[in-house]
Amino acid sequence: MRPLTLKNSLRAVALVAVVAAVAAPVAVAAPDQPDAVRTPQKPAVVTSALKGEGRLNYPVPEDDVRISVDATATYPAQNPWRPTRSKGTFRIYHSFGQPGGKPPKVYWGTSRSTA
């Protein structure tokens, strides 16, 4: 039962990280001016970044589960929901105790993407 709970927890954390990276950009609003006063400008670019780390409050004291995320995305101002460039790294670390005084087992993984 324990691996299933950990798998669901990790999926939930990964889902939250992806949603935060996609939902983070804030549209750049032009100042309110009459149409005649506006000057043509180069289209603005909106960037978004998500960086952080966390430790899961896992119910087994011997387990240590940590994640870190470092992601950036660039969006055109006219279409701020579809990135033109994105890159990032997602890391996960899981250490858990072993019976009989053996050293803890450690599993970790890193995923990098660029688009």
NUSE-770118 format. One line per 4 residues: for each residue y, z, x of C-alpha. Coordinates in steps of 0.05 Angstrom, whole numbers. Layout:
<recs>
Y/Z/X | ...
</recs>
This chain:
<recs>
0/0/0 | 48/15/57 | 52/-56/85 | 67/-85/16
125/-36/8 | 153/-53/77 | 146/-127/63 | 185/-120/-2
238/-77/32 | 247/-128/87 | 252/-185/37 | 305/-147/-2
346/-134/62 | 341/-207/83 | 361/-230/13 | 422/-184/14
442/-210/82 | 437/-283/60 | 476/-270/-5 | 531/-233/34
537/-291/84 | 544/-342/28 | 590/-301/-17 | 636/-275/38
685/-333/45 | 751/-324/11 | 788/-386/-12 | 854/-396/23
907/-401/-31 | 970/-443/-19 | 1036/-408/-34 | 1063/-422/-103
1115/-477/-95 | 1138/-533/-140 | 1102/-599/-128 | 1165/-633/-102
1175/-580/-48 | 1104/-582/-20 | 1094/-618/45 | 1029/-653/61
987/-611/108 | 922/-619/144 | 865/-592/100 | 853/-519/114
786/-493/138 | 757/-428/113 | 712/-388/159 | 665/-332/142
630/-282/187 | 578/-229/176 | 560/-182/232 | 525/-115/227
464/-74/238 | 427/-22/197 | 369/24/196 | 324/29/135
312/98/106 | 237/89/106 | 198/145/72 | 150/153/132
185/194/186 | 146/162/243 | 170/92/224 | 235/64/251
258/-1/217 | 323/-33/240 | 357/-100/226 | 417/-135/254
454/-197/230 | 506/-240/265 | 526/-302/225 | 586/-348/218
601/-407/172 | 657/-457/166 | 678/-486/98 | 729/-539/78
783/-508/35 | 770/-559/-21 | 696/-541/-24 | 689/-468/-4
619/-459/-32 | 584/-509/14 | 590/-497/90 | 601/-555/137
575/-514/196 | 537/-449/201 | 500/-410/254 | 470/-341/260
418/-293/285 | 376/-245/245 | 335/-192/282 | 285/-142/256
251/-85/293 | 195/-40/267 | 164/18/306 | 111/64/278
70/122/305 | -3/118/323 | -56/171/311 | -84/211/369
-20/215/410 | -20/141/427 | 47/109/441 | 81/78/379
68/6/361 | 129/-38/361 | 138/-104/324 | 202/-144/327
226/-214/312 | 288/-257/319 | 308/-317/278 | 365/-363/300
393/-421/262 | 448/-473/271 | 467/-525/221
</recs>
